[in-house]
């Protein structure tokens, strides 16, 4: 059971790290949208391709617009924080109980 517990702890850390990276990508894209970036810029295209599927899904589920402000990045960040607090921590606690 030690091996499985260690595997779950490592998996929890990797998921936490990936969620943190994705959250920062969403934040960077939201900040970049304030400055009217060049749509042909490869960095902005990468940010758009990586974050748009999640943000589009949130926009479809919740009409989260406040005038001209798109609140879907805020909702996505809240979901990521919830996943880190609930799912990742639960997985990590379960892994510690198996050790």
PyMOL CGO cylinders between C-alpha atoms (Angstrom):
from pymol import cmd
from pymol.cgo import CYLINDER

trace = [
    CYLINDER, 0.00, 0.00, 0.00, 2.97, 2.34, 0.44, 0.3, 1, 1, 1, 1, 1, 1,
    CYLINDER, 2.97, 2.34, 0.44, 3.64, 2.37, -3.27, 0.3, 1, 1, 1, 1, 1, 1,
    CYLINDER, 3.64, 2.37, -3.27, 0.02, 3.16, -4.10, 0.3, 1, 1, 1, 1, 1, 1,
    CYLINDER, 0.02, 3.16, -4.10, -0.06, 5.89, -1.44, 0.3, 1, 1, 1, 1, 1, 1,
    CYLINDER, -0.06, 5.89, -1.44, 3.11, 7.45, -2.83, 0.3, 1, 1, 1, 1, 1, 1,
    CYLINDER, 3.11, 7.45, -2.83, 1.68, 7.24, -6.34, 0.3, 1, 1, 1, 1, 1, 1,
    CYLINDER, 1.68, 7.24, -6.34, -1.51, 9.03, -5.25, 0.3, 1, 1, 1, 1, 1, 1,
    CYLINDER, -1.51, 9.03, -5.25, 0.49, 11.71, -3.42, 0.3, 1, 1, 1, 1, 1, 1,
    CYLINDER, 0.49, 11.71, -3.42, 2.60, 12.31, -6.53, 0.3, 1, 1, 1, 1, 1, 1,
    CYLINDER, 2.60, 12.31, -6.53, -0.53, 12.39, -8.70, 0.3, 1, 1, 1, 1, 1, 1,
    CYLINDER, -0.53, 12.39, -8.70, -2.10, 14.97, -6.37, 0.3, 1, 1, 1, 1, 1, 1,
    CYLINDER, -2.10, 14.97, -6.37, 1.01, 17.16, -6.62, 0.3, 1, 1, 1, 1, 1, 1,
    CYLINDER, 1.01, 17.16, -6.62, 1.07, 16.94, -10.43, 0.3, 1, 1, 1, 1, 1, 1,
    CYLINDER, 1.07, 16.94, -10.43, -2.65, 17.78, -10.68, 0.3, 1, 1, 1, 1, 1, 1,
    CYLINDER, -2.65, 17.78, -10.68, -2.15, 20.71, -8.31, 0.3, 1, 1, 1, 1, 1, 1,
    CYLINDER, -2.15, 20.71, -8.31, 0.76, 21.99, -10.37, 0.3, 1, 1, 1, 1, 1, 1,
    CYLINDER, 0.76, 21.99, -10.37, -1.14, 21.67, -13.66, 0.3, 1, 1, 1, 1, 1, 1,
    CYLINDER, -1.14, 21.67, -13.66, -4.15, 23.50, -12.22, 0.3, 1, 1, 1, 1, 1, 1,
    CYLINDER, -4.15, 23.50, -12.22, -1.88, 26.29, -10.96, 0.3, 1, 1, 1, 1, 1, 1,
    CYLINDER, -1.88, 26.29, -10.96, -0.22, 26.65, -14.37, 0.3, 1, 1, 1, 1, 1, 1,
    CYLINDER, -0.22, 26.65, -14.37, -3.62, 26.72, -16.09, 0.3, 1, 1, 1, 1, 1, 1,
    CYLINDER, -3.62, 26.72, -16.09, -4.85, 29.36, -13.65, 0.3, 1, 1, 1, 1, 1, 1,
    CYLINDER, -4.85, 29.36, -13.65, -1.84, 31.55, -14.49, 0.3, 1, 1, 1, 1, 1, 1,
    CYLINDER, -1.84, 31.55, -14.49, -2.47, 31.08, -18.22, 0.3, 1, 1, 1, 1, 1, 1,
    CYLINDER, -2.47, 31.08, -18.22, -6.05, 32.31, -17.72, 0.3, 1, 1, 1, 1, 1, 1,
    CYLINDER, -6.05, 32.31, -17.72, -4.82, 35.29, -15.70, 0.3, 1, 1, 1, 1, 1, 1,
    CYLINDER, -4.82, 35.29, -15.70, -2.23, 36.20, -18.34, 0.3, 1, 1, 1, 1, 1, 1,
    CYLINDER, -2.23, 36.20, -18.34, -4.81, 35.94, -21.11, 0.3, 1, 1, 1, 1, 1, 1,
    CYLINDER, -4.81, 35.94, -21.11, -7.27, 38.12, -19.20, 0.3, 1, 1, 1, 1, 1, 1,
    CYLINDER, -7.27, 38.12, -19.20, -4.60, 40.76, -18.58, 0.3, 1, 1, 1, 1, 1, 1,
    CYLINDER, -4.60, 40.76, -18.58, -3.45, 40.62, -22.20, 0.3, 1, 1, 1, 1, 1, 1,
    CYLINDER, -3.45, 40.62, -22.20, -7.00, 41.23, -23.41, 0.3, 1, 1, 1, 1, 1, 1,
    CYLINDER, -7.00, 41.23, -23.41, -6.95, 44.65, -21.75, 0.3, 1, 1, 1, 1, 1, 1,
    CYLINDER, -6.95, 44.65, -21.75, -4.19, 45.79, -24.10, 0.3, 1, 1, 1, 1, 1, 1,
    CYLINDER, -4.19, 45.79, -24.10, -5.72, 44.69, -27.41, 0.3, 1, 1, 1, 1, 1, 1,
    CYLINDER, -5.72, 44.69, -27.41, -3.01, 42.18, -28.38, 0.3, 1, 1, 1, 1, 1, 1,
    CYLINDER, -3.01, 42.18, -28.38, -2.05, 41.31, -31.93, 0.3, 1, 1, 1, 1, 1, 1,
    CYLINDER, -2.05, 41.31, -31.93, -4.15, 38.25, -32.85, 0.3, 1, 1, 1, 1, 1, 1,
    CYLINDER, -4.15, 38.25, -32.85, -1.27, 36.95, -34.99, 0.3, 1, 1, 1, 1, 1, 1,
    CYLINDER, -1.27, 36.95, -34.99, 1.19, 36.95, -32.11, 0.3, 1, 1, 1, 1, 1, 1,
    CYLINDER, 1.19, 36.95, -32.11, 2.18, 33.30, -31.47, 0.3, 1, 1, 1, 1, 1, 1,
    CYLINDER, 2.18, 33.30, -31.47, 2.13, 33.75, -27.70, 0.3, 1, 1, 1, 1, 1, 1,
    CYLINDER, 2.13, 33.75, -27.70, -1.39, 35.15, -27.74, 0.3, 1, 1, 1, 1, 1, 1,
    CYLINDER, -1.39, 35.15, -27.74, -2.51, 32.44, -30.16, 0.3, 1, 1, 1, 1, 1, 1,
    CYLINDER, -2.51, 32.44, -30.16, -1.15, 29.82, -27.74, 0.3, 1, 1, 1, 1, 1, 1,
    CYLINDER, -1.15, 29.82, -27.74, -2.95, 31.43, -24.80, 0.3, 1, 1, 1, 1, 1, 1,
    CYLINDER, -2.95, 31.43, -24.80, -6.17, 31.60, -26.81, 0.3, 1, 1, 1, 1, 1, 1,
    CYLINDER, -6.17, 31.60, -26.81, -5.98, 27.97, -27.98, 0.3, 1, 1, 1, 1, 1, 1,
    CYLINDER, -5.98, 27.97, -27.98, -5.24, 26.66, -24.50, 0.3, 1, 1, 1, 1, 1, 1,
    CYLINDER, -5.24, 26.66, -24.50, -7.78, 28.68, -22.51, 0.3, 1, 1, 1, 1, 1, 1,
    CYLINDER, -7.78, 28.68, -22.51, -10.65, 29.28, -24.91, 0.3, 1, 1, 1, 1, 1, 1,
    CYLINDER, -10.65, 29.28, -24.91, -12.25, 25.80, -24.70, 0.3, 1, 1, 1, 1, 1, 1,
    CYLINDER, -12.25, 25.80, -24.70, -12.79, 26.15, -20.95, 0.3, 1, 1, 1, 1, 1, 1,
    CYLINDER, -12.79, 26.15, -20.95, -13.83, 29.80, -21.11, 0.3, 1, 1, 1, 1, 1, 1,
    CYLINDER, -13.83, 29.80, -21.11, -16.22, 29.13, -24.00, 0.3, 1, 1, 1, 1, 1, 1,
    CYLINDER, -16.22, 29.13, -24.00, -17.83, 26.29, -22.03, 0.3, 1, 1, 1, 1, 1, 1,
    CYLINDER, -17.83, 26.29, -22.03, -18.29, 28.58, -19.01, 0.3, 1, 1, 1, 1, 1, 1,
    CYLINDER, -18.29, 28.58, -19.01, -19.76, 31.32, -21.23, 0.3, 1, 1, 1, 1, 1, 1,
    CYLINDER, -19.76, 31.32, -21.23, -22.23, 28.82, -22.66, 0.3, 1, 1, 1, 1, 1, 1,
    CYLINDER, -22.23, 28.82, -22.66, -23.32, 27.57, -19.22, 0.3, 1, 1, 1, 1, 1, 1,
    CYLINDER, -23.32, 27.57, -19.22, -23.45, 30.94, -17.47, 0.3, 1, 1, 1, 1, 1, 1,
    CYLINDER, -23.45, 30.94, -17.47, -24.04, 34.22, -19.20, 0.3, 1, 1, 1, 1, 1, 1,
    CYLINDER, -24.04, 34.22, -19.20, -21.31, 35.84, -17.12, 0.3, 1, 1, 1, 1, 1, 1,
    CYLINDER, -21.31, 35.84, -17.12, -21.02, 39.24, -18.72, 0.3, 1, 1, 1, 1, 1, 1,
    CYLINDER, -21.02, 39.24, -18.72, -21.23, 42.44, -16.78, 0.3, 1, 1, 1, 1, 1, 1,
    CYLINDER, -21.23, 42.44, -16.78, -21.63, 45.02, -19.51, 0.3, 1, 1, 1, 1, 1, 1,
    CYLINDER, -21.63, 45.02, -19.51, -18.45, 44.89, -21.58, 0.3, 1, 1, 1, 1, 1, 1,
    CYLINDER, -18.45, 44.89, -21.58, -16.53, 42.83, -19.02, 0.3, 1, 1, 1, 1, 1, 1,
    CYLINDER, -16.53, 42.83, -19.02, -16.26, 39.08, -19.52, 0.3, 1, 1, 1, 1, 1, 1,
    CYLINDER, -16.26, 39.08, -19.52, -16.35, 37.36, -16.14, 0.3, 1, 1, 1, 1, 1, 1,
    CYLINDER, -16.35, 37.36, -16.14, -15.68, 33.83, -17.42, 0.3, 1, 1, 1, 1, 1, 1,
    CYLINDER, -15.68, 33.83, -17.42, -11.97, 33.99, -16.46, 0.3, 1, 1, 1, 1, 1, 1,
    CYLINDER, -11.97, 33.99, -16.46, -12.98, 34.88, -12.90, 0.3, 1, 1, 1, 1, 1, 1,
    CYLINDER, -12.98, 34.88, -12.90, -15.40, 31.94, -12.78, 0.3, 1, 1, 1, 1, 1, 1,
    CYLINDER, -15.40, 31.94, -12.78, -12.74, 29.61, -14.20, 0.3, 1, 1, 1, 1, 1, 1,
    CYLINDER, -12.74, 29.61, -14.20, -10.26, 30.70, -11.54, 0.3, 1, 1, 1, 1, 1, 1,
    CYLINDER, -10.26, 30.70, -11.54, -12.84, 30.09, -8.83, 0.3, 1, 1, 1, 1, 1, 1,
    CYLINDER, -12.84, 30.09, -8.83, -13.45, 26.60, -10.20, 0.3, 1, 1, 1, 1, 1, 1,
    CYLINDER, -13.45, 26.60, -10.20, -9.70, 25.89, -10.25, 0.3, 1, 1, 1, 1, 1, 1,
    CYLINDER, -9.70, 25.89, -10.25, -9.35, 27.07, -6.65, 0.3, 1, 1, 1, 1, 1, 1,
    CYLINDER, -9.35, 27.07, -6.65, -12.27, 24.83, -5.66, 0.3, 1, 1, 1, 1, 1, 1,
    CYLINDER, -12.27, 24.83, -5.66, -10.70, 21.85, -7.43, 0.3, 1, 1, 1, 1, 1, 1,
    CYLINDER, -10.70, 21.85, -7.43, -7.39, 22.47, -5.68, 0.3, 1, 1, 1, 1, 1, 1,
    CYLINDER, -7.39, 22.47, -5.68, -9.05, 22.77, -2.28, 0.3, 1, 1, 1, 1, 1, 1,
    CYLINDER, -9.05, 22.77, -2.28, -11.48, 19.88, -2.61, 0.3, 1, 1, 1, 1, 1, 1,
    CYLINDER, -11.48, 19.88, -2.61, -10.24, 17.31, -5.08, 0.3, 1, 1, 1, 1, 1, 1,
    CYLINDER, -10.24, 17.31, -5.08, -6.48, 17.66, -4.81, 0.3, 1, 1, 1, 1, 1, 1,
    CYLINDER, -6.48, 17.66, -4.81, -6.48, 17.92, -1.03, 0.3, 1, 1, 1, 1, 1, 1,
    CYLINDER, -6.48, 17.92, -1.03, -8.84, 14.94, -0.72, 0.3, 1, 1, 1, 1, 1, 1,
    CYLINDER, -8.84, 14.94, -0.72, -6.61, 12.89, -2.98, 0.3, 1, 1, 1, 1, 1, 1,
    CYLINDER, -6.61, 12.89, -2.98, -3.55, 13.90, -0.98, 0.3, 1, 1, 1, 1, 1, 1,
    CYLINDER, -3.55, 13.90, -0.98, -5.24, 13.08, 2.35, 0.3, 1, 1, 1, 1, 1, 1,
    CYLINDER, -5.24, 13.08, 2.35, -6.28, 9.68, 1.01, 0.3, 1, 1, 1, 1, 1, 1,
    CYLINDER, -6.28, 9.68, 1.01, -2.71, 9.05, -0.13, 0.3, 1, 1, 1, 1, 1, 1,
    CYLINDER, -2.71, 9.05, -0.13, -1.42, 9.92, 3.35, 0.3, 1, 1, 1, 1, 1, 1,
    CYLINDER, -1.42, 9.92, 3.35, -3.88, 7.50, 4.94, 0.3, 1, 1, 1, 1, 1, 1,
    CYLINDER, -3.88, 7.50, 4.94, -2.50, 4.68, 2.78, 0.3, 1, 1, 1, 1, 1, 1,
    CYLINDER, -2.50, 4.68, 2.78, 1.10, 5.25, 3.87, 0.3, 1, 1, 1, 1, 1, 1,
]
cmd.load_cgo(trace, "trace")
